[in-house]
C-alpha cells in the first residue's frame, strides 16, 4: 500500500552582527574584535520549538531529528497509515513556539503545501497563523478563524501550535517544509493577503 505522509520540517538558526562607525584622520587601521555566533537545537534557540510534553498528538507525530523538530502525519503503531481522502483533520497541541530572545516579536508561518495549515490554540479557540495552503475543508469545519493572524510574543511567551490537513479535492500525499517567521519590525510584516495582526497590549 502506498505510504501517505506529511513532513513539515522546521529549523532555527541564530546569527549576530556588529557594525563599527567612527571618524578621525587616519589612512588605514586594523582592529580585531571577537564575534561569536551560536547555532543550537530548536529547543534552545532564540525562537524555541518544542514538542508539547505529555500530549498524545505530540508524542505520536512530533520528533526531534538532529536537533530539528519535525511533524510526521504517517503510520502509527496500531496500523493507521495516514489521513483519509476527501476529509479534513485537526491535530491540536503538537508543539510550542516560544520567544527566548530579548525583545517582543511577531510570529507567523508560511507553508506552501495544498490543504495544510498551522494554527495556534488558546483555550478552546483556534486561529490560523499560516496563510499558505488554505484548506477549504478545514475552514468548513468552523473550528479555525477565517483569516490568518500574525501573533505577537512577549519575551518568554509561548503559543501552542496545531496542524489542519484538508484532502477534499486534492487527495494526494504532501511532503515539504514549513517556514516560521519571527519579525520585530512591524513595517516588515505582510500587509495584504487577508492577514490580521495581534499587537502588544
N, C-alpha and C positions, 0 to 999 in steps of 0.2 A: 504494500500500500504506500502510496506517495506520502512522504512526511510533510506535514504542514507546520510551518513555524514562522515566528516573528522574532526578529532580533533587533533590539534598539540599544546600540552601544553608545555610552557616554563617557568621554574622558575630560579631565580637567588639567590645565597647566597654568602655573603661576609664574609671572615674569616681572622683573623690575627694571627701571632705567634711571639714569641720572643725567642731569644737564648742568653744566657749569658755564656761567656767564660772567665776564669780568672786563675790565678796561685797564689800560696802562700803556706805557711807552716801552714796548719791547718788540723784538723781531721774531723771536721764537721761544717757546717754552715747552717743557715736558713735565708733567706731574702725574705720578702714579696714584691711583685710587682703587680701593677694593670694591668690586660689585659682586654680590652673591645672589644667585638665583637657585631656588629650591623647587624641584619637581617632585610632587608627592602623590600618594594614592588619593582616590576620590573622597575618602572619609576624613582626611586631614587637610584638604586644600582650603583656600580662602572661601571658595564656594563648595561646600561639602555635600556629597551624595552618599546616602547610607540606606541600606535595606531596613525596613521597619521591623525591629526585633520582636519576635513572638507572633507576628501576624501571619496567618496561614497563606495568604496570597504571596507575601514577600518570601516566605520560606520555600514555596513551591516554584515561583517563577523568577526570582531575582538571585543572581550570583555575582561574586566578585572574582574577576578573571584578570590576573596580573595587575591588581590594584584598580581595575576599571569596573565600574558597576554595569551589569548587563541585565536586560529583561528578555526572557525566553518564554514565549507562549507556545509550548510544544508538548510532547508526550509526557505523561506523568506515570507514577508507579503502579497505578491500577488500570492502565490500558487506554486512557484517553490520549489522543494524538494531536488535538488542536481544536480550533473553533469550528462551528457548523457553517455550511454555506447558507447564504440568504438569511443571515442572522446578525444581531447586534449584541455585543458583550460589554460589560463594565467590569474592570478589575480594580477594586479600591485598594488603597493603602499598600502600594508597592515599595515606595522609597520616600525619603525626605530630601529636600533641598534646604540647606542651612547657610546663612550668611556668617562666615567666620572671619570676615575682613574687619576693617577699622572704620567703615562708614556705611550708611544705608545704601541699598542698591535695588534697582528694578530688575526683575527676573521674568523671562518668558522663554518659550521653546519654538523651534521650527522643525517640523517633521514632514518630509516630502514623501510620505507613504499613503497611498489612497486608502481612505477609510480608517486611518489611525490617528487618534488624538490623545494627548495627555491632558489631565485636568487636576486641579487642586481640590482637596476636600477639607472642609471646615465645619465641624458638627455634621449635620446631615446634608449640607449644601455642597454641590459640585459646580465648578466653574472652569471652562476651558482656559488653559494657559498656552495654547498651541493653535496657531491659525492654519497650519498646513494640514492637508488631507482631511478636510471637514467631512464628517460622517453623517449622511442623511439618516441612516437607521438609528444611530446613537442619539442624534438630535430629536428624532421622532419619539424616543422613549420619554422625553420631557424631563430627564434626570440631570442634564447638563445645561448650564446657561446658554442662551442662543448666540452670545458674542464672546470671543476670547478676551481675556483680561490680563494685562501686564500687572504682575504682583510687585508690591514694594516690601522689602525685607529690611527691618532694622538690624543692627549688629546683634548677633546671637539668635535672631528669629528664624523659624523654620516653617515650611509648608509641607503637607503630606500630598503625595502625588499618586494618581491612579491612571489607568490606561483604558480607553474605549476603542473597540475594534468593530467595524461595520463591514460585512461581506455582501450586503444587499446590492445586487447589480455588478459586483466585482468579486466573484468567488474565486480568488487565487491567493497563493502564498505571498507574504510580504517579508522582505528582508532588507534592512537598511539601517541608517543611523539617524538618531535624533540629536539636534543641537540645542544646548541650553545656553541662553544668552543672559549675561549679567551686565548692566549698564548703570553708571552713577549719574550720567548727564542726561537729563530729561529731553534735551533738544535732539538727542541721537536716537530716541525711541521711535518705533513705527507710528506714523500719524494718520495713515489711511488703512484700508482693508478691514474696517469694522472693529478695530481694537477699542476696548475700554481700558482705563488705567486706574489702578489703585494708587493713591498718593499718600505720603506720610501724614499722620494726624497732627 
